[in-house]
């Protein structure tokens, strides 16, 4: 099921009522076993043509600002029609959260897989919605370099300083996927890309109790052991919102 990302987070996606014919139920206190599968460990690479790399090179730059240090540039570039970059693989990314709560990022190999990364961002969901409405969002997550002997992988870092479009927002925190996270990913399992709302917890009343989400394909580009970037691929091409998420050790 492919849906347009230009839809607003403020209303449910037309034609999508959850994985079943009826409206999805709020997360129960004890969820049934998840049908999400373990991601594979295969590394997929496909060379990009030189002209495509240079044609789209400038899309790889984050917003330049003295408050946020720039990550290393990736070895490849790509446009909205690309499927894979020189150093990139396609993943599924989901941004979700309650209206007045913090938004979280979940990264999966495919919508049918368990999350490989969950980061709680230092930003309220409604604030990110407003930024996305402007059409271009650059999120930078920075952490300090470790000693050479420390072999911690970049995306295993537990704490990040977060910037959104050059403005410092606070700290992003990596966490294990909770029961509620897995339930949400289960509900969104049939969705390849789209945006909308799901009913929230029973004890939360009013519109703030709705859980907003946006799901899309992302190209994951590894620049170095200290730099990775997620570039959102919009089905609307240049007409859709642009979102890039930079992970960098400095």
matplotlib code that plots the C-alpha trace (Angstrom):
import matplotlib.pyplot as plt

x = [0.0, 1.7, 0.5, 1.5, 3.7, 2.2, -0.8, -1.1, -0.4, -3.5, -6.0, -6.1, -4.8, -7.7, -8.5, -6.3, -8.0, -5.2, -4.2, -7.7, -11.0, -12.0, -10.3, -7.2, -7.7, -5.7, -2.6, -3.8, -2.0, -0.7, 0.0, 0.0, 3.3, 4.6, 4.7, 7.6, 10.7, 14.4, 16.2, 18.8, 22.5, 23.2, 25.0, 23.6, 25.6, 25.0, 27.4, 25.9, 26.7, 29.1, 26.8, 24.0, 26.5, 27.6, 24.1, 22.8, 25.8, 24.5, 21.5, 23.8, 24.6, 22.8, 21.8, 25.0, 24.9, 27.6, 25.6, 25.8, 28.9, 28.6, 29.0, 31.4, 29.9, 28.8, 30.7, 27.6, 24.7, 21.2, 18.0, 14.3, 14.4, 17.3, 16.9, 20.4, 23.5, 27.1, 27.3, 23.6, 20.9, 17.2, 15.4, 12.0, 11.9, 8.9, 8.4, 5.7, 4.5, 1.6, 0.7, 2.3, 4.8, 8.3, 8.5, 10.5, 12.3, 12.1, 14.4, 13.5, 15.0, 11.4, 8.0, 7.8, 11.0, 11.7, 13.3, 17.1, 17.1, 14.7, 15.7, 13.5, 14.1, 14.3, 11.3, 7.5, 5.5, 3.5, 6.7, 8.1, 4.8, 5.2, 8.8, 7.8, 5.0, 7.8, 9.1, 12.7, 14.0, 17.6, 18.1, 21.6, 22.4, 25.9, 27.9, 31.5, 34.2, 35.4, 38.9, 40.4, 40.2, 36.4, 34.7, 31.1, 29.3, 27.9, 24.2, 24.8, 25.6, 23.1, 22.9, 22.9, 22.8, 20.0, 19.8, 16.8, 17.5, 20.5, 18.7, 19.7, 16.7, 18.2, 19.1, 18.0, 18.1, 18.5, 16.3, 15.2, 11.8, 9.1, 5.9, 4.0, 6.6, 6.3, 2.5, 2.6, 5.0, 2.6, -0.3, 1.7, 3.1, 0.9, 2.0, 5.0, 4.8, 2.2, 1.1, -1.9, -3.0, -3.7, -5.9, -3.8, -3.9, -7.3, -6.4, -5.6, -8.6, -9.2, -7.3, -3.9, -4.5, -4.1, -0.7, 0.6, 2.9, 4.8, 6.5, 8.8, 11.7, 15.1, 18.5, 21.0, 24.4, 27.6, 30.2, 32.6, 32.6, 31.7, 29.1, 25.9, 22.9, 19.3, 17.7, 14.0, 12.8, 9.5, 7.0, 6.0, 9.6, 10.5, 7.0, 7.1, 8.8, 12.6, 14.0, 17.5, 18.8, 22.5, 24.3, 27.8, 30.6, 32.7]
y = [0.0, 3.2, 6.5, 10.1, 11.9, 15.2, 14.3, 16.1, 14.4, 16.1, 13.8, 10.1, 8.8, 8.4, 4.8, 3.4, 2.2, 0.0, -3.6, -4.9, -3.7, -1.9, 0.8, -0.4, -0.7, 1.2, -0.7, -3.3, -3.7, -7.1, -7.3, -10.6, -11.8, -9.7, -11.0, -8.7, -10.6, -10.2, -8.0, -9.7, -8.9, -8.7, -5.6, -4.4, -2.2, -1.0, 1.4, 4.7, 6.3, 9.3, 11.7, 11.0, 11.5, 14.9, 16.0, 15.5, 16.2, 19.4, 17.7, 16.0, 19.3, 20.0, 23.6, 25.6, 27.2, 28.1, 26.4, 23.0, 21.3, 19.6, 15.9, 14.4, 14.3, 10.9, 9.2, 9.3, 11.6, 10.9, 12.5, 11.6, 9.1, 7.1, 3.7, 3.2, 5.3, 4.3, 3.7, 3.6, 1.0, 1.6, 1.3, 2.2, 5.1, 6.0, 9.2, 8.9, 10.4, 11.9, 15.5, 17.1, 14.4, 13.8, 12.3, 9.1, 7.7, 4.0, 2.5, -0.9, -2.9, -3.3, -2.7, -6.4, -6.3, -5.5, -2.0, -1.9, 1.6, 3.6, 7.2, 9.5, 13.0, 16.2, 17.7, 17.6, 15.9, 19.1, 21.2, 18.7, 18.8, 22.6, 22.3, 19.6, 21.9, 24.4, 21.8, 21.1, 19.7, 18.9, 17.1, 16.6, 14.3, 14.8, 13.0, 13.1, 10.8, 8.0, 6.7, 4.8, 1.5, 1.9, 0.0, 1.3, 1.6, 5.0, 4.1, 2.3, 5.6, 6.2, 10.0, 12.7, 16.5, 17.4, 20.3, 20.9, 23.3, 24.6, 25.3, 23.3, 21.4, 19.3, 15.6, 12.6, 9.2, 5.8, 3.2, -0.4, -0.7, -0.8, -2.9, 0.1, 0.8, -2.8, -2.6, 0.6, -1.0, -4.0, -1.7, 0.0, -3.3, -3.0, 0.6, 1.2, 5.0, 7.5, 9.8, 9.9, 9.2, 6.2, 6.1, 6.5, 5.3, 4.9, 7.1, 10.1, 12.1, 14.6, 15.2, 15.1, 11.4, 10.6, 9.3, 10.9, 9.0, 9.5, 6.6, 6.7, 5.1, 6.5, 6.0, 5.2, 6.5, 5.7, 8.4, 6.9, 5.2, 8.5, 9.7, 8.3, 10.0, 9.1, 10.8, 10.6, 9.5, 11.3, 9.7, 13.2, 13.9, 17.5, 18.5, 16.6, 17.6, 17.0, 15.4, 14.5, 13.0, 13.2, 11.1, 12.3, 11.9, 15.0]
z = [0.0, -1.2, 0.1, -0.6, 2.0, 1.1, 3.3, 6.6, 9.9, 11.2, 9.6, 8.9, 5.5, 3.1, 2.4, 5.2, 8.4, 9.7, 8.9, 9.3, 7.8, 11.0, 12.9, 14.8, 18.5, 21.1, 22.3, 24.9, 28.2, 27.1, 23.3, 21.4, 20.0, 17.2, 13.7, 12.8, 11.7, 12.4, 9.8, 7.7, 8.0, 4.3, 3.0, -0.3, -2.6, -6.1, -7.9, -8.9, -12.2, -12.1, -13.7, -11.1, -8.3, -9.5, -10.6, -7.1, -5.0, -3.5, -2.0, 0.4, 2.3, 5.5, 6.3, 7.0, 10.4, 13.0, 15.7, 14.1, 12.9, 9.5, 9.1, 6.5, 3.0, 1.8, -1.0, -3.2, -4.1, -5.4, -6.5, -5.9, -8.7, -7.3, -5.7, -4.3, -3.9, -4.1, -0.4, 0.4, 1.1, 1.2, 4.6, 6.0, 8.4, 10.6, 12.6, 15.2, 18.5, 20.4, 19.5, 22.5, 23.2, 21.9, 18.4, 17.9, 14.8, 14.0, 11.3, 9.8, 7.0, 5.7, 7.2, 8.1, 10.2, 13.8, 14.2, 14.0, 15.6, 17.7, 18.7, 20.8, 19.4, 21.3, 19.6, 20.1, 17.3, 16.6, 16.3, 13.7, 11.8, 11.5, 10.3, 7.7, 6.4, 5.4, 2.9, 4.1, 7.4, 8.3, 11.6, 12.9, 15.7, 17.2, 19.8, 20.9, 19.5, 21.7, 22.3, 19.4, 21.3, 21.7, 19.0, 19.6, 16.4, 15.4, 15.7, 19.0, 20.7, 23.5, 23.6, 20.9, 20.8, 18.3, 15.9, 13.6, 10.7, 12.6, 15.9, 19.0, 20.4, 23.2, 23.4, 21.4, 23.2, 21.7, 23.3, 22.9, 21.1, 23.7, 23.6, 22.4, 19.6, 18.4, 18.5, 16.4, 13.9, 13.8, 12.9, 10.2, 8.8, 5.6, 5.0, 2.8, 2.9, 4.1, 6.9, 9.2, 12.8, 14.9, 18.1, 21.2, 24.7, 26.3, 29.3, 27.0, 26.0, 23.2, 20.0, 21.8, 22.4, 18.7, 17.6, 14.4, 12.1, 8.9, 7.1, 4.0, 2.3, 3.2, 1.6, 4.3, 3.3, 5.3, 4.9, 7.5, 10.8, 12.3, 9.8, 8.5, 6.8, 6.1, 3.1, 2.7, -0.7, -1.5, -3.9, -5.0, -6.3, -6.0, -4.9, -1.6, 1.7, 2.1, 5.2, 6.0, 9.3, 9.9, 12.6, 13.3, 15.8, 16.2]

ax = plt.figure().add_subplot(projection="3d")
ax.plot(x, y, z, "-o")
ax.set_aspect("equal")
plt.show()
